[in-house]
């Protein structure tokens, strides 16, 4: 197997910090992502290498082994055990001649762990994908197809999925090596919100607009929810900025059928403009009576 320089893949040097590794991974993953390069096999290969490099370099223990053993970092412990065994069998020293600590191993090491040995099984790399939904999409359980590494994957999305939530599809990652198990697919959901709604957990927040007369005298107003418009009673003397809670009119609770959060309505009161002379006169009389 040809040696792959993970640092070179991510475009960083060996002294890179964890934050620099994370930043470089995000940049390269976006560049070679299959959704951006749907028919580019070379880009798909690069994307897999970028994920592989990140998996190793973002893990302190794996990175330490990789820096010490190079391409054979996964067999570092086996190498150490073999080295100790040989040293014990050679009372006058000797050790592993030809091992340079940077990925070049002696003939003894190659005979122990090279083509003549039974090939170890290795789990395939995990894949990461992002799926964008609207708030109304996330309102109902539905099926959706996304393309990952050139393959279509059909999934069922439960109602109430949260922005930033990650789900795992076991075995949908890269195939294993030498008969090892396939990796997993991790899907991160990105959910956009319409301008008239804000979601906090299972609750929703919106603005309800009242005219002056309904706010003062009370009555009814129409409030828009994600599932349609409803009539809501308004108490007399409702103040601007006051809130009311509409129980069960919020977002569905994830994987709990029939359970919903609440909808919180903050009222805004619109003052009348372009008053006629008669209207102004009535307001003047009201003012006089009030004083």
Secondary structure, 3 states (H helix, E strand, C coil): CCCCCHHHHHCCCCCCCHHHHHHHHHHHHHHHCCCCCCCCHHHHHHHHHHHHHHHHHCCHHHHHHHHHHHHHHHHHHHHHHHHHHHHHHCCCCCCCCCCCCCCCCCHHHHHHHCCCCCCCCECCCCEEEEEEEECCHHHCCEEEEEEECCEEEEEEECCCCCCCCEEEECCCCCCCECCCCCCCEEEEEEEECCCCCEEECCEEEEEEEEEHHHHHHCEEEEEEECCEEEEEEECCCCCCCCEEEECCCCCECCCCCCCECCEEEEEEEECCCCCCHHHHHHHHHHHHHHC
